[in-house]
Structures are given as structure tokens and as C-alpha cells.
Amino acid sequence: MAYRFQKIDSKHEIDLFHEFPFSIYKDYPKWIPPLRFEVENVFNPEKNSFFDGGTCERYLMYEGEKLVARFALMNHPEKDSALTPKMGGLGFLEMIDDQSVADEIIRFAKVWHKEHNYRAFRGPVNFGQNMNYWGLLVENFEEPPIYGMFYHPPYYKELIENTGAVKLDDHWSYKRDFAEPLPERFVRITDRVESRPDVTTRPIDMKNLERDAEYIRTIYNQAWQHQDISEREDEFTELTQEATQQMVQDLKRIMIPESVQLAFVNGEPASFSVSIPDLNEISAETGGKLNWWHIPKLMRFKKRVKHLRTMVFGTLPKYRKLGLEALVFVRGIQMTHEAAPTLEYLEGAWVSEKNWLMQRSLEALGCVHHKTHRTYRWDIE
């Protein structure tokens, strides 16, 4: 079969990139398109700092005149060199159910990466922070995707693994129903921790967002650069001040303050947990678009939101094992449900299968592992 690859350059090709998945998922009612503007931000050098030193290209794949796949190829030599071996990336993959299509995508990706002096690549990945749009869904196709996480047809797994892909890592999503009472033991522990004179906790201050965002960024960069699971440090990417402030500005309209908790020790920012309303609930209603006439819907969203996603958390290394992680998590659940009683469940995504410390902590708090996203590796001969 003759396939043709078209590098995306025009507005029409960008439209096709976003429209193609609708043909793939027409028989998958649980699929929700990601917000188009957020995906476009990934590929915008003015919005994505990874273009400073990195390369990312999008492609459409045709069989004759028929569009059969879309994907992106990416690398950042400086950041990728932290991996052994240095690995580029394949992401935002969507394709018809045809093994020859999957095979040809991987062949093309190998040639592309070899031309960029790489001997391996991984995917599906994102050209940026790994908290969003990363991994292939391989478990639980019965529930809709939470904000920032992909849904995929079950057949993708077989097609990808038949290309010679080797499993690199699994990341688990955890779920907790708000109707479930918190374990009494943890409530007692958090009450005891918070009763210490040197410990205080509070929601994010909406009147001082930039200050609190900087607190969160500082904790995050230290916490994730120095992890208890040392092999997780390889994939750490420092969160910049610019990216943090942009994230806060993007989310402040829909943020539930009580779902962003900060803990302090002797006045020093020490631990945090950030959860946000599931924007996929909006995307499901708008087909992935967010135009000016959707703003009223967005403004009313907090009053009817059903799902919450835990985005990121962290504790300064010197304050670990004091119970601060449990404190911000428990207070977040308690205060957020009181502020937004329509909430049904919380989903915490992106816990590595290797991170047994986090798994134990979440399970002790009543969370259950209910989805798995897998990342694969391909070697180039």
C-alpha cells in the first residue's frame, strides 16, 4: 500500500488534525475530545517553552486521498539526554484499525528520529509536562476520560505492540467517590498534624494568586527533583515561573479555591495539592471548542461540576513523613465537597507503577486504581 505523509503547516491541515479523531470515535460514546485550544498551545512556540531547544512536527497520513492517521514527532536533545538511552517522542496518535498503518507510522518515526541523531523514541508522549496528554489507555474503556488524559480505542494497544514496541512504563489513575467517608484513622492523623503550633493549612488565596502560584512552583521543583523513588527523577522537568503563572491565569475562572490546598511549617510553604474541575465536562458539550459564547457556560461550571481531577502535588523533602501530604489531601476533599456539593468523584492521574509510596498512600485514603495509561519504547537499528 502507498501511504503519504503530509507535514502540517496550514490552517486547513490543523483543522483536519482536530477533526480526524471524530471519525475514529464515532462508535465510542465514552470518548470526549480534548479542548482544541489547549492542544494547539502544545504546538505553539509562543506558548510552549519546549520549543526553546526542541523540535515538534505534526503529520497527517493518507492512503490515496483517505486520511488514515495523525500524529506528532518531537525531541528536545537537552531534556531527552536525561534518559538512558536518549529518547525522542511520538504523540497525539490517532489511527484507523489497520496494522499496516501502525507499522508505517513507526517506520516513518524511526527515520525521522534517526535523522535527528536519536537511537530510540517513546510514546505516546506530550511535547511538554507529562501531567497531561501522555500514555495510551490500556485499562478501563467504560468510563470517560478526565481532563488532560486521553481515551483510546482498545485496538490501539494491539496495533502498537505489534510494531515491536516495548513497554516502558505504566501510569495509574486513582478514583475516589465523594460519597465515601474518609478513613477515620486519616482524619485523626490530619487533625493531629494540623493541631501542631508550627503547622497551618489553607486554600489558595484568589486575591494573591501569583504569590501562591510561586509557593507551589517552588515546592514542586524541589519535591520532584528529589524524589523518594530515585528512578523517577530522570523525567523531571522544572516548572518555570512563566508556565506556572500562565496556568493560574488559564484556570482561575473555573478554579474551586478549596481544591487547591497549601500547608506551611513555621510559615514556610511546605506542601500542596492542586485539583481542578473536570473541563472535559465542558468539552463534551462543545465538541472540544471554547469560543466567546461558551464563556457563560464556563462561568456557571463550578456550580454543577461532577468530577475533580488532582493535577499535581508535592512536599518539600525536608518536611516529608510529617503527614503533610495527607493533610492537604484530606482538607481538600472535605472543603471542596462542601464548596461544590454536586461533585461525584475525584480522579488522581499519573501515578507511576514504580511509585509504590504514592500508591500505598492513595489506597490508604480510600482511592482505588481504575485506569492505566502505558508508555512504549522503540529502538532504532
C-alpha positions as CSV (number, residue, x, y, z in Angstrom):
1,M,0.0,0.0,0.0
2,A,1.2,3.5,-0.8
3,Y,1.0,5.9,2.1
4,R,1.7,9.6,2.0
5,F,2.7,11.8,5.0
6,Q,1.8,15.5,5.0
7,K,3.6,17.8,7.4
8,I,1.0,20.1,8.9
9,D,1.6,23.8,8.0
10,S,-1.8,25.3,7.0
11,K,-4.9,26.2,9.0
12,H,-6.9,23.6,6.9
13,E,-4.4,20.9,7.9
14,I,-4.7,21.9,11.5
15,D,-8.5,21.6,11.2
16,L,-8.1,18.1,9.8
17,F,-5.8,17.2,12.7
18,H,-8.6,18.0,15.1
19,E,-11.5,16.7,13.1
20,F,-10.0,13.3,12.2
21,P,-10.5,11.8,15.7
22,F,-14.3,12.3,15.5
23,S,-14.3,9.7,12.7
24,I,-12.3,7.3,14.9
25,Y,-14.5,7.7,18.0
26,K,-18.0,7.8,16.4
27,D,-18.6,4.3,17.8
28,Y,-17.0,5.0,21.2
29,P,-19.6,7.0,23.3
30,K,-17.3,7.5,26.3
31,W,-14.7,9.5,24.3
32,I,-14.5,13.2,24.9
33,P,-12.4,15.4,22.6
34,P,-9.7,17.4,24.5
35,L,-10.1,21.2,24.4
36,R,-8.8,22.3,21.0
37,F,-7.1,25.5,22.2
38,E,-5.1,23.5,24.8
39,V,-3.8,21.0,22.3
40,E,-2.9,23.9,19.9
41,N,-0.9,25.5,22.8
42,V,1.3,22.5,22.8
43,F,2.3,23.2,19.1
44,N,2.6,26.9,19.5
45,P,6.2,28.1,20.0
46,E,4.9,31.3,21.7
47,K,3.0,29.2,24.3
48,N,5.3,26.2,24.8
49,S,8.8,26.8,26.1
50,F,9.9,23.3,25.0
51,F,10.4,24.8,21.5
52,D,13.4,26.6,23.0
53,G,15.9,23.9,22.1
54,G,13.3,21.4,21.0
55,T,11.6,20.4,17.8
56,C,8.0,19.2,17.2
57,E,6.3,18.4,13.9
58,R,2.7,17.2,13.2
59,Y,1.8,14.9,10.3
60,L,-1.3,13.7,8.6
61,M,-1.1,10.3,6.9
62,Y,-3.0,9.4,3.8
63,E,-3.8,6.3,1.8
64,G,-4.6,7.7,-1.6
65,E,-7.0,10.6,-0.7
66,K,-8.2,8.9,2.5
67,L,-6.9,10.3,5.8
68,V,-5.9,7.3,7.9
69,A,-3.9,8.7,10.8
70,R,-2.4,11.8,12.5
71,F,0.5,12.1,14.9
72,A,3.3,14.3,16.2
73,L,7.0,13.7,16.4
74,M,9.2,15.6,18.9
75,N,12.5,15.8,20.6
76,H,14.5,18.1,22.9
77,P,18.1,17.0,23.0
78,E,19.0,18.6,26.3
79,K,16.0,17.2,28.2
80,D,16.0,13.9,26.4
81,S,19.6,13.3,27.3
82,A,18.5,12.7,30.9
83,L,17.0,9.4,29.7
84,T,19.1,6.3,29.0
85,P,19.3,6.0,26.1
86,K,18.3,9.5,24.9
87,M,14.8,9.1,23.6
88,G,12.6,11.3,21.3
89,G,8.9,11.1,21.3
90,L,5.8,10.1,19.3
91,G,2.4,11.6,20.5
92,F,-1.1,12.7,19.7
93,L,-1.5,9.5,17.7
94,E,-4.9,8.6,16.2
95,M,-5.3,5.9,13.5
96,I,-7.8,3.6,11.8
97,D,-7.8,-0.1,12.7
98,D,-5.2,-1.3,10.3
99,Q,-1.9,-2.9,11.2
100,S,-0.1,-1.7,8.1
101,V,-1.0,1.9,9.1
102,A,0.6,1.5,12.5
103,D,3.6,-0.2,11.0
104,E,4.2,2.6,8.6
105,I,3.8,5.3,11.3
106,I,6.5,3.6,13.3
107,R,8.8,3.2,10.3
108,F,8.3,6.9,9.5
109,A,9.0,7.9,13.1
110,K,12.2,5.8,13.2
111,V,13.5,7.5,10.1
112,W,12.6,11.0,11.5
113,H,14.3,10.3,14.8
114,K,17.4,8.8,13.1
115,E,17.8,11.9,11.0
116,H,17.8,13.9,14.3
117,N,20.6,11.6,15.7
118,Y,18.4,9.5,18.0
119,R,18.6,5.8,18.5
120,A,15.3,5.4,20.4
121,F,12.0,7.1,21.0
122,R,8.9,6.6,23.3
123,G,5.2,7.3,23.1
124,P,2.5,8.3,23.3
125,V,4.0,11.4,25.0
126,N,3.4,15.1,25.0
127,F,5.8,17.8,24.0
128,G,5.9,19.3,27.5
129,Q,4.9,18.5,31.0
130,N,3.9,14.8,31.5
131,M,0.9,15.6,33.6
132,N,-1.3,15.9,30.5
133,Y,-1.8,14.1,27.2
134,W,0.6,11.3,27.9
135,G,0.3,7.5,27.6
136,L,-2.0,5.0,25.9
137,L,-5.2,3.9,27.6
138,V,-4.9,0.2,28.1
139,E,-7.3,-0.4,31.0
140,N,-10.9,0.7,31.6
141,F,-12.7,1.8,28.4
142,E,-16.0,2.0,30.2
143,E,-15.6,5.5,31.7
144,P,-15.0,8.8,30.1
145,P,-11.6,10.4,30.2
146,I,-10.8,13.0,32.9
147,Y,-9.4,16.4,31.8
148,G,-5.9,16.1,30.4
149,M,-6.0,12.4,29.9
150,F,-6.5,10.6,26.6
151,Y,-9.2,8.0,25.8
152,H,-8.2,5.4,23.1
153,P,-10.0,2.6,21.4
154,P,-9.0,-0.9,22.7
155,Y,-7.5,-1.9,19.3
156,Y,-4.7,0.7,19.6
157,K,-2.9,-1.5,22.1
158,E,-2.6,-4.5,19.8
159,L,-1.6,-2.4,16.8
160,I,1.1,-0.6,18.7
161,E,2.5,-3.7,20.4
162,N,2.7,-5.5,17.0
163,T,5.1,-2.8,15.8
164,G,7.8,-4.1,18.1
165,A,7.0,-1.6,20.9
166,V,8.3,-2.5,24.3
167,K,6.5,-1.4,27.5
168,L,8.4,1.5,29.1
169,D,6.1,2.5,32.0
170,D,2.6,2.3,33.2
171,H,0.9,5.1,35.0
172,W,-2.2,4.6,37.1
173,S,-5.3,6.8,37.7
174,Y,-6.9,6.6,41.1
175,K,-10.6,7.3,41.8
176,R,-12.4,8.3,45.0
177,D,-16.1,8.8,45.3
178,F,-17.0,11.9,47.4
179,A,-19.9,9.9,48.9
180,E,-17.4,7.6,50.6
181,P,-16.5,8.7,54.1
182,L,-12.8,9.4,54.7
183,P,-11.0,6.8,56.8
184,E,-11.4,7.8,60.4
185,R,-7.7,7.0,61.0
186,F,-6.6,9.5,58.5
187,V,-8.9,12.2,59.8
188,R,-7.5,11.7,63.2
189,I,-3.9,11.9,61.9
190,T,-4.6,15.1,59.9
191,D,-6.4,16.7,62.9
192,R,-3.3,15.9,65.0
193,V,-0.9,17.2,62.4
194,E,-2.8,20.4,62.0
195,S,-3.0,20.9,65.7
196,R,0.7,21.4,65.9
197,P,1.6,25.0,66.5
198,D,4.1,25.2,63.7
199,V,1.7,23.8,61.0
200,T,-1.1,25.7,59.2
201,T,-3.1,24.9,56.1
202,R,-5.3,27.0,53.9
203,P,-6.9,27.1,50.4
204,I,-5.2,29.1,47.7
205,D,-5.8,32.9,48.1
206,M,-7.6,34.1,45.0
207,K,-6.6,37.7,45.8
208,N,-2.9,36.7,45.8
209,L,-2.8,34.1,43.1
210,E,0.7,35.0,41.8
211,R,2.2,34.7,45.2
212,D,0.6,31.4,46.0
213,A,1.4,30.0,42.5
214,E,5.1,30.8,43.2
215,Y,4.8,28.9,46.5
216,I,3.5,25.9,44.6
217,R,6.2,26.2,41.9
218,T,9.0,26.3,44.5
219,I,7.7,23.3,46.4
220,Y,7.1,21.3,43.2
221,N,10.5,21.9,41.7
222,Q,12.3,20.7,44.9
223,A,9.9,17.8,45.6
224,W,10.1,16.3,42.1
225,Q,13.7,16.9,41.6
226,H,14.5,14.9,44.8
227,Q,12.1,12.0,44.9
228,D,12.0,9.0,47.2
229,I,11.8,6.8,44.1
230,S,15.1,7.9,42.5
231,E,14.5,6.5,39.0
232,R,11.5,8.9,38.7
233,E,13.9,11.8,38.8
234,D,15.1,11.2,35.2
235,E,11.8,12.5,33.8
236,F,11.7,15.6,36.0
237,T,11.2,18.9,34.1
238,E,11.5,22.1,36.1
239,L,8.3,24.1,36.2
240,T,9.1,27.6,35.1
241,Q,7.6,30.8,36.6
242,E,6.2,31.8,33.3
243,A,4.4,28.4,32.8
244,T,3.1,28.5,36.4
245,Q,1.6,32.0,36.0
246,Q,0.1,31.1,32.7
247,M,-1.5,28.0,34.2
248,V,-3.0,30.1,37.0
249,Q,-4.4,32.7,34.6
250,D,-5.9,29.9,32.4
251,L,-7.6,28.2,35.4
252,K,-8.7,31.0,37.7
253,R,-12.1,31.3,36.1
254,I,-13.1,27.7,36.9
255,M,-10.9,27.1,39.9
256,I,-12.5,26.0,43.2
257,P,-10.2,27.6,45.7
258,E,-10.8,24.9,48.3
259,S,-9.5,22.3,45.9
260,V,-6.0,23.9,46.0
261,Q,-4.5,23.4,49.4
262,L,-1.3,24.7,50.9
263,A,0.4,23.6,54.1
264,F,3.0,25.7,55.9
265,V,5.6,24.8,58.6
266,N,6.7,27.8,60.7
267,G,5.3,30.0,57.9
268,E,7.4,28.3,55.2
269,P,5.4,26.8,52.2
270,A,5.9,23.1,52.7
271,S,3.3,21.0,50.9
272,F,0.5,21.5,48.4
273,S,-2.2,19.7,46.4
274,V,-3.8,21.1,43.2
275,S,-7.1,19.7,41.9
276,I,-9.3,21.3,39.3
277,P,-12.8,20.8,37.9
278,D,-13.0,18.3,35.0
279,L,-13.0,20.6,32.0
280,N,-13.9,17.6,29.9
281,E,-17.4,18.1,31.1
282,I,-17.4,21.4,29.2
283,S,-15.6,19.9,26.2
284,A,-18.2,17.1,25.9
285,E,-20.9,19.8,25.4
286,T,-18.9,22.0,23.0
287,G,-17.1,19.3,20.8
288,G,-13.8,20.4,22.1
289,K,-14.2,24.0,21.2
290,L,-14.2,27.0,23.5
291,N,-15.5,30.2,21.9
292,W,-16.6,33.5,23.4
293,W,-20.2,32.4,23.5
294,H,-19.2,29.5,25.8
295,I,-17.9,31.8,28.5
296,P,-21.2,32.0,30.4
297,K,-21.3,28.2,30.4
298,L,-17.8,28.2,31.8
299,M,-18.6,30.7,34.5
300,R,-21.5,28.6,35.7
301,F,-19.5,25.4,35.6
302,K,-18.4,25.4,39.2
303,K,-22.0,25.2,40.3
304,R,-22.7,21.9,38.5
305,V,-19.3,20.2,38.2
306,K,-19.4,16.4,38.8
307,H,-15.7,15.4,38.6
308,L,-12.5,16.7,40.0
309,R,-9.0,15.9,38.8
310,T,-6.0,16.1,41.0
311,M,-3.3,17.6,38.8
312,V,-0.2,17.8,40.9
313,F,1.1,17.7,44.5
314,G,4.3,17.8,46.4
315,T,6.1,18.3,49.7
316,L,9.5,19.8,50.4
317,P,11.9,16.9,51.0
318,K,12.8,18.1,54.5
319,Y,9.1,18.0,55.6
320,R,8.2,14.6,54.2
321,K,6.8,11.9,56.6
322,L,5.2,14.5,58.8
323,G,1.7,13.8,57.5
324,L,1.5,17.0,55.4
325,E,0.6,15.1,52.2
326,A,-2.4,13.5,54.0
327,L,-3.3,16.9,55.5
328,V,-3.6,18.8,52.2
329,F,-5.4,15.8,50.6
330,V,-8.0,15.3,53.3
331,R,-8.6,19.0,53.8
332,G,-9.0,19.4,50.1
333,I,-11.6,16.6,49.9
334,Q,-13.5,18.0,52.9
335,M,-13.6,21.6,52.0
336,T,-14.1,21.1,48.2
337,H,-17.1,18.9,48.7
338,E,-18.6,21.4,51.0
339,A,-18.0,24.2,48.5
340,A,-19.1,22.1,45.5
341,P,-21.7,19.6,46.7
342,T,-22.5,18.4,43.1
343,L,-19.2,16.6,42.9
344,E,-19.4,12.9,42.5
345,Y,-15.8,11.7,42.3
346,L,-12.2,12.7,42.3
347,E,-9.7,11.2,39.9
348,G,-6.0,11.5,40.5
349,A,-4.0,10.7,37.4
350,W,-0.4,9.9,36.6
351,V,0.9,7.7,39.4
352,S,3.8,5.6,38.2
353,E,3.5,1.8,38.7
354,K,7.0,2.2,40.3
355,N,5.9,4.7,42.8
356,W,4.7,2.3,45.5
357,L,4.9,5.0,48.2
358,M,2.2,7.1,46.5
359,Q,0.1,4.0,45.7
360,R,0.1,3.0,49.3
361,S,-0.8,6.5,50.4
362,L,-3.7,6.9,48.0
363,E,-5.1,3.4,48.7
364,A,-5.0,4.1,52.5
365,L,-7.0,7.2,51.8
366,G,-9.7,5.1,50.1
367,C,-8.7,5.7,46.5
368,V,-8.9,2.8,44.0
369,H,-6.7,2.1,40.9
370,H,-9.2,2.2,38.0
371,K,-7.3,3.2,34.8
372,T,-3.9,2.6,33.3
373,H,-2.0,4.6,30.6
374,R,1.1,2.9,29.1
375,T,4.1,4.4,27.5
376,Y,6.2,2.4,25.0
377,R,9.7,2.5,23.7
378,W,11.0,1.8,20.2
379,D,14.7,1.2,19.4
380,I,16.2,2.3,16.1
381,E,18.6,-0.1,14.4
